[in-house]
Amino acid sequence: MKIVVQVKLLPTVEEAVALRATLRECNDAANWVSQVAFDRGVPREYELRKHTYVEIRMRGLGAQAAQHVIRKVRDAYTTLHANIKAGNVGKPGSKRRVKAESKPVAFRAGAAQPYDERCLTWQYDAGTVSIWTTAGRLRGVLFTGSADQLKVLREYRQGESDLVERDGEFYFLATCEVPGAGLNGAPAGFMGVDLGIVNIATTSGGDVVAGRRLNRYRARQVRLRAGLQKKGTKSAKRLLKKRARRERRFAAGVNHCVSKSIVAEAERTSRGIALEDLQGIRARARLRRPQRAAVHSWAFARLGQFLTYKARCAGVPLVYVDPAYTSRQCSQCKYTDKRNRASQARFRCRSCGVVAHADLNASRNVAHKGEAAWIAGRESRVPLISRR
């Protein structure tokens, strides 16, 4: 199982200047390669390398850095085409899709640059790295991280690491191949998890994680940003920059705590976890203007990622199910009707009359679907019939 460990670099002033210049040169070269790829119809990586490699080397980049720049550009176009094919950038002819298709992919000056074993060497005992830059090799650059991060980095680092700059600070995002725990037999049922905005997560066991605190924090951040943007002074702009990504970090911390508690409960009760597959919900949902900000800041995908990797580490089975009609179907009699959802928080079946919390009813439907998906996908144990 691949996870990413982030460590912070502690360069001197001279080292920081060299690292910043390296990222700028690499991303300038990537923008030029992107323009070439766009003009030539995005050829394959080998074909793109024939048209760009010599020019990149003449710009002062090393051989490995040049290869990584070309591969980075080709991967960016592969991702773009996959998103277009999946409809994630809008329907054909829409403004968003026309904009995505009508210009080359652009790279920020501080965008991530991949490093491999030839460009980067780790000295774990000394807590330093040796890094290739356009100004020469930097040796003994300090890095730091939490004890758990450094332990995972030392034991499981494998593959490339990405150098990135954020707000004047430099980080390495190192890929680590961590062995997941094996499944301990078939699960004793499934725990359904209904994800939402009012309630971040509701489990079929009755645990409800309210989103009131997170939603109030987000609303406060929106008001603060609006006030600072309206003011427009230098100090206001400085505060806006200081507060950048604070809301995202807070939401990530909440999602870590929620996912940890859900996986721990599933492991304790020897159950699997069933989640709704909400991919593309923002494009499908019809939203009124007041709802758009809340839905587009809903970090359900990140919570799903956290649940996935934590479940793998703990050896807990996890399945994704179709979310269709989970909020309209009665978990007792399976009667489905739009009118069953009396309100945001109340479910009342118009067939059997059962009354329940709407999110709890939905999570039980998710649990039933998860168990059915597991039974359908597991290996059959029916003995073969002899044909003699």
C-alpha positions in Angstrom: 0.0 0.0 0.0 1.4 3.4 -1.1 1.2 6.4 1.3 2.9 9.7 1.1 5.1 11.1 3.9 5.7 14.8 4.1 8.9 16.1 5.6 9.9 19.7 5.9 13.3 21.0 4.7 15.3 23.4 6.8 17.6 25.0 4.3 19.9 28.0 4.8 19.3 31.2 3.0 21.7 30.3 0.2 20.2 26.8 -0.1 16.7 28.2 -0.2 17.7 30.4 -3.1 19.1 27.5 -5.0 16.0 25.3 -4.4 13.7 28.1 -5.4 15.7 28.7 -8.6 15.6 25.0 -9.4 11.9 24.7 -9.1 11.4 27.8 -11.2 13.7 26.5 -14.0 12.1 23.1 -14.0 8.6 24.5 -14.2 9.6 27.0 -16.9 10.9 24.1 -18.9 7.7 22.1 -18.1 5.6 25.0 -19.5 7.7 25.0 -22.7 7.3 21.2 -23.1 3.6 21.6 -22.4 3.3 24.1 -25.3 5.2 21.7 -27.6 3.0 18.8 -26.6 -0.1 20.9 -27.1 1.0 22.1 -30.6 1.9 18.5 -31.6 -1.3 16.9 -30.4 0.2 15.5 -27.2 2.4 12.7 -28.6 3.6 9.8 -26.5 6.4 10.3 -24.0 9.1 8.8 -26.2 8.0 11.0 -29.2 7.8 14.0 -26.9 11.2 13.4 -25.6 12.7 13.5 -29.2 11.3 17.0 -29.7 12.2 18.5 -26.3 15.1 16.7 -24.5 18.0 18.5 -26.2 16.4 21.9 -25.6 15.8 21.2 -21.9 19.4 20.1 -21.5 20.5 23.4 -23.1 18.5 25.3 -20.5 20.8 23.9 -17.8 18.8 21.0 -16.4 20.5 17.7 -15.7 19.7 14.5 -17.6 17.5 13.0 -14.9 15.7 16.4 -14.2 15.0 16.7 -18.0 13.5 13.2 -18.1 11.3 14.0 -15.0 10.1 17.3 -16.6 9.0 15.5 -19.8 7.3 12.7 -17.8 5.6 15.2 -15.5 4.1 17.0 -18.5 2.9 13.8 -20.2 1.4 12.6 -16.9 -0.5 15.9 -16.6 -2.0 15.5 -20.0 -2.9 11.9 -19.2 -4.8 13.1 -16.1 -6.5 15.9 -18.1 -7.7 13.5 -20.8 -9.0 11.0 -18.2 -10.9 13.8 -16.4 -12.4 14.9 -19.8 -13.4 11.4 -20.6 -15.0 10.9 -17.2 -16.9 14.2 -17.6 -15.2 15.8 -14.6 -14.5 19.1 -16.5 -18.1 19.5 -17.8 -20.1 18.4 -20.8 -18.9 18.9 -24.4 -19.3 22.5 -25.4 -19.4 23.8 -21.8 -17.3 26.8 -20.9 -15.2 24.8 -18.4 -14.5 22.0 -20.9 -13.7 24.4 -23.8 -11.3 26.3 -21.5 -9.5 23.1 -20.5 -9.2 21.8 -24.1 -8.2 25.1 -25.7 -4.9 25.8 -24.0 -1.8 23.9 -22.8 -1.5 22.7 -19.2 0.4 25.3 -17.1 2.7 24.7 -14.1 3.2 27.1 -11.2 6.7 28.4 -10.4 6.7 26.4 -7.1 4.9 23.3 -8.5 6.2 19.9 -7.4 9.3 18.5 -9.1 10.0 14.7 -8.9 13.4 13.5 -7.6 14.7 9.9 -7.9 17.7 8.1 -6.3 20.2 9.8 -8.7 19.0 13.3 -7.8 18.3 12.8 -4.1 20.1 10.9 -1.3 18.7 10.5 2.3 20.9 10.4 5.4 18.4 9.3 8.0 20.8 9.2 11.0 22.1 12.7 10.3 18.6 14.0 9.4 19.9 15.5 6.1 19.5 15.1 2.4 21.7 15.6 -0.6 19.8 17.3 -3.4 20.6 18.1 -7.1 19.9 21.8 -8.0 20.7 23.9 -11.0 23.4 25.6 -8.9 25.1 22.3 -8.1 24.6 19.5 -5.5 23.5 20.7 -2.1 24.8 18.4 0.7 23.7 18.3 4.3 20.3 20.0 3.9 18.4 19.4 7.1 14.9 18.0 7.2 12.4 17.4 10.0 9.1 15.6 10.7 7.2 13.8 13.4 8.6 10.6 14.9 6.0 8.5 13.2 6.7 10.1 9.8 10.5 9.6 10.1 10.0 6.0 11.2 7.8 5.2 8.1 10.2 7.1 5.9 13.2 5.2 7.1 11.6 1.7 6.9 9.4 2.0 3.8 10.5 4.8 1.5 10.5 3.5 -2.1 10.3 5.3 -5.4 10.3 9.0 -6.2 10.0 12.0 -3.9 8.5 15.4 -4.9 10.1 18.7 -3.9 7.4 21.4 -3.5 7.4 25.0 -2.2 4.5 26.3 -0.1 4.5 29.9 1.3 8.3 30.1 1.2 8.8 26.7 2.9 10.1 23.6 1.2 8.8 20.1 1.6 9.6 16.6 0.3 6.6 14.3 -0.4 8.2 10.9 -0.2 6.4 7.8 -1.5 6.4 4.9 0.9 5.3 1.3 0.3 3.8 0.2 3.6 2.7 -3.4 3.9 -1.0 -3.6 4.7 -2.4 -6.0 7.3 -4.0 -9.2 5.9 -7.7 -9.8 6.3 -8.5 -12.0 9.3 -11.1 -14.2 7.7 -14.6 -13.1 6.5 -16.1 -10.1 8.4 -18.9 -10.6 10.8 -21.2 -8.2 9.0 -20.6 -4.7 7.7 -20.8 -1.2 9.2 -22.5 1.2 6.8 -21.2 4.8 6.8 -23.4 7.6 5.5 -21.4 10.8 4.7 -23.0 14.2 4.8 -22.6 17.9 5.5 -24.9 18.4 8.5 -23.5 15.1 10.0 -20.0 14.3 8.7 -20.5 10.6 9.2 -23.3 8.4 10.5 -22.7 4.7 11.1 -25.2 1.9 11.1 -24.3 1.3 14.7 -25.9 4.6 15.7 -22.7 6.7 16.0 -23.3 10.2 14.6 -20.4 12.7 14.1 -22.0 16.1 13.8 -20.6 18.6 11.4 -21.7 21.7 13.4 -18.2 22.6 14.7 -16.6 22.2 11.2 -19.4 24.1 9.5 -19.2 27.0 12.0 -15.5 27.1 11.5 -15.9 27.3 7.7 -18.5 30.0 8.0 -16.3 32.0 10.2 -13.4 31.6 7.8 -15.6 32.8 4.9 -16.6 35.9 6.9 -13.0 36.7 7.8 -11.8 36.3 4.2 -14.6 38.4 2.8 -13.7 41.2 5.3 -10.0 41.1 4.5 -10.6 41.0 0.8 -13.0 44.0 1.0 -10.4 46.0 3.0 -7.7 45.4 0.5 -4.8 46.9 2.4 -1.2 45.5 2.5 -1.8 44.2 6.0 -5.1 42.6 5.0 -3.4 40.9 2.1 -0.6 39.7 4.4 -3.2 38.2 6.7 -5.0 36.5 3.8 -1.7 34.8 2.8 -1.1 33.8 6.4 -4.5 32.2 6.7 -4.3 30.3 3.3 -5.0 26.6 3.6 -5.9 26.9 7.3 -9.4 25.7 6.7 -8.2 22.8 4.7 -5.8 21.7 7.4 -8.5 22.0 10.0 -10.9 19.9 7.9 -8.2 17.3 7.3 -7.6 17.0 11.1 -11.3 16.4 11.7 -11.4 13.8 8.9 -8.4 12.0 10.4 -10.1 11.8 13.8 -13.4 10.6 12.3 -11.8 7.9 10.1 -9.6 6.7 12.9 -12.6 6.2 15.2 -14.7 4.4 12.5 -11.9 2.0 11.6 -11.2 1.3 15.3 -14.8 0.4 15.9 -15.0 -1.8 12.8 -11.8 -3.6 13.9 -13.1 -4.1 17.5 -16.3 -5.6 16.3 -14.7 -7.7 13.4 -16.8 -6.0 10.8 -16.1 -4.5 7.4 -16.9 -0.9 6.3 -19.3 0.0 3.5 -19.0 3.5 2.0 -21.1 5.3 -0.7 -19.3 5.9 -4.0 -19.9 9.7 -4.3 -17.6 10.3 -7.2 -19.0 12.9 -9.5 -21.8 14.0 -7.1 -20.9 17.7 -7.5 -21.6 17.5 -11.2 -24.8 15.5 -10.8 -26.4 17.4 -7.9 -28.7 20.3 -8.6 -27.9 23.0 -6.1 -29.4 26.3 -5.1 -27.0 29.2 -4.8 -26.8 29.1 -0.9 -25.9 25.4 -1.0 -23.0 25.6 -3.5 -20.3 26.8 -1.2 -21.1 24.1 1.4 -21.2 21.2 -1.1 -18.0 22.3 -3.0 -16.1 22.5 0.3 -17.4 19.1 1.4 -14.3 16.9 1.8 -16.0 13.6 1.4 -13.3 12.3 -1.0 -10.5 13.0 1.5 -12.5 11.3 4.3 -12.9 8.3 2.0 -9.2 8.2 1.3 -8.4 8.3 5.0 -10.8 5.5 5.7 -9.4 3.4 2.9 -5.8 3.5 3.9 -6.5 3.2 7.7 -8.7 0.2 7.0 -6.0 -1.4 4.9 -3.4 -0.8 7.7 -5.8 -2.4 10.2 -6.8 -5.3 8.0 -10.5 -4.2 7.8 -12.4 -5.0 4.6 -13.8 -1.9 2.9 -16.2 -1.8 -0.1 -17.8 1.0 -2.0 -21.5 0.8 -3.0 -23.9 2.6 -5.2 -25.5 5.5 -3.2 -28.7 5.4 -5.3 -31.9 5.6 -3.2 -30.1 5.0 0.2 -31.8 8.1 1.6 -35.3 7.2 0.2 -35.4 3.4 0.9 -36.7 2.0 4.2 -34.0 -0.1 5.8 -36.7 -2.4 7.4 -39.2 -3.2 4.6 -37.1 -1.9 1.6 -40.0 0.3 0.3 -38.6 3.2 -1.7 -40.3 6.5 -2.1 -39.1 10.1 -2.4 -41.8 11.1 0.2 -40.2 8.7 2.8 -37.7 11.5 3.5 -39.9 13.8 5.6 -37.1 16.3 6.3 -33.3 16.5 6.4 -33.2 14.7 9.7 -36.4 12.6 9.8 -37.3 9.4 7.9 -40.8 8.0 7.9 -41.7 5.0 5.8 -45.0 5.4 4.0 -45.4 1.6 3.8 -44.5 0.1 7.2 -44.6 3.4 9.2 -41.2 3.1 10.8 -39.7 6.4 11.9 -35.9 6.8 12.2 -33.1 9.3 11.9 -32.7 9.9 8.1 -28.9 9.5 8.2 -29.1 6.4 10.4 -31.6 4.8 8.0 -29.3 5.6 5.1 -26.3 4.1 6.8 -28.2 0.8 7.4 -29.0 0.7 3.7 -25.4 1.2 2.9 -24.5 -1.6 5.3 -26.9 -4.0 3.5 -25.5 -3.1 0.1 -22.0 -3.5 1.4 -22.7 -7.0 2.7 -24.4 -7.9 -0.7 -21.4 -6.6 -2.6 -19.0 -8.6 -0.4 -20.9 -11.8 -0.9 -21.2 -11.3 -4.6 -17.5 -10.6 -5.0 -15.9 -13.2 -2.7 -14.6 -16.5 -3.9 -17.2 -19.2 -4.2 -16.8 -22.2 -1.9 -19.3 -24.4 -3.6 -17.6 -27.8 -4.5 -17.2 -28.6 -8.1 -19.6 -31.1 -9.6 -17.9 -34.1 -11.3 -18.9 -34.5 -14.9 -18.3 -38.3 -15.0 
